Amino acid sequence: MPKLTMAAIEGTFIEWLVADGEHVNEEQPLYLVGTDKVETEVLSPATGVLRHGDAEPEAVYPIGAQLAVIDVECS
């Protein structure tokens, strides 16, 4: 979970934009997260295959929580 505002200590996972196991490119939007003040797309840090974590829509996660993994070996 990225830090969305200076005061944020947690954020809400909203939805996946890419299916589990799908090939993604660096900078491609992967999922939406938000707080009560802002909503944003999280971009892929690398090219590879997206592996969803256990993130559930509307669930709240602490800043720094791992929501997904990019398998660069499969790129």
C-alpha positions in Angstrom: 0.0 0.0 0.0 1.6 3.3 -1.1 1.5 6.4 1.1 -1.2 8.5 -0.5 -1.1 11.6 1.8 1.4 13.0 4.3 -0.8 12.0 7.2 -1.9 8.6 5.9 -1.1 5.5 7.9 -3.5 3.2 5.9 -5.4 3.1 2.7 -8.3 1.2 1.1 -7.8 -1.3 -1.7 -10.5 -0.5 -4.3 -10.1 -2.8 -7.3 -7.7 -4.7 -9.6 -7.2 -3.2 -13.1 -5.3 -6.2 -14.4 -6.1 -9.9 -14.0 -4.0 -12.2 -11.9 -1.3 -13.9 -14.1 -1.5 -11.2 -16.8 1.6 -9.8 -18.4 2.2 -6.1 -17.4 4.6 -3.4 -18.6 6.5 -1.0 -16.4 4.3 2.0 -15.5 1.1 0.2 -16.4 -1.8 0.8 -13.9 -2.3 -2.3 -11.7 -4.9 -1.4 -9.1 -6.8 1.4 -7.5 -6.3 2.5 -3.9 -7.7 5.4 -1.9 -8.3 7.3 1.3 -11.2 9.5 2.3 -9.5 12.3 0.5 -7.8 10.8 -2.6 -8.1 7.9 -5.0 -5.2 6.8 -7.3 -3.9 4.1 -9.6 -0.8 2.2 -8.5 1.6 1.7 -11.4 3.8 -1.4 -12.1 7.4 -0.9 -11.0 8.6 -3.4 -13.6 7.7 -5.5 -16.6 6.6 -9.0 -15.8 3.6 -11.1 -14.7 1.2 -9.7 -12.1 0.6 -12.0 -9.1 -2.3 -10.8 -7.0 -1.9 -10.9 -3.2 -4.7 -11.4 -0.8 -6.1 -7.8 -1.2 -9.9 -7.7 -1.0 -12.0 -4.8 -2.4 -12.8 -2.2 0.2 -10.4 -3.7 2.7 -8.1 -1.3 4.6 -4.3 -2.0 4.7 -1.4 -0.3 6.4 1.0 1.8 4.4 3.8 -0.5 3.1 1.6 -3.6 3.0 2.4 -5.8 -0.1 -0.7 -6.1 -2.2 0.9 -7.7 -5.4 4.1 -9.1 -6.8 5.5 -8.6 -10.3 7.2 -11.9 -11.4 10.0 -10.5 -13.6 11.3 -14.0 -14.4 8.2 -14.6 -16.5 8.7 -11.5 -18.6 
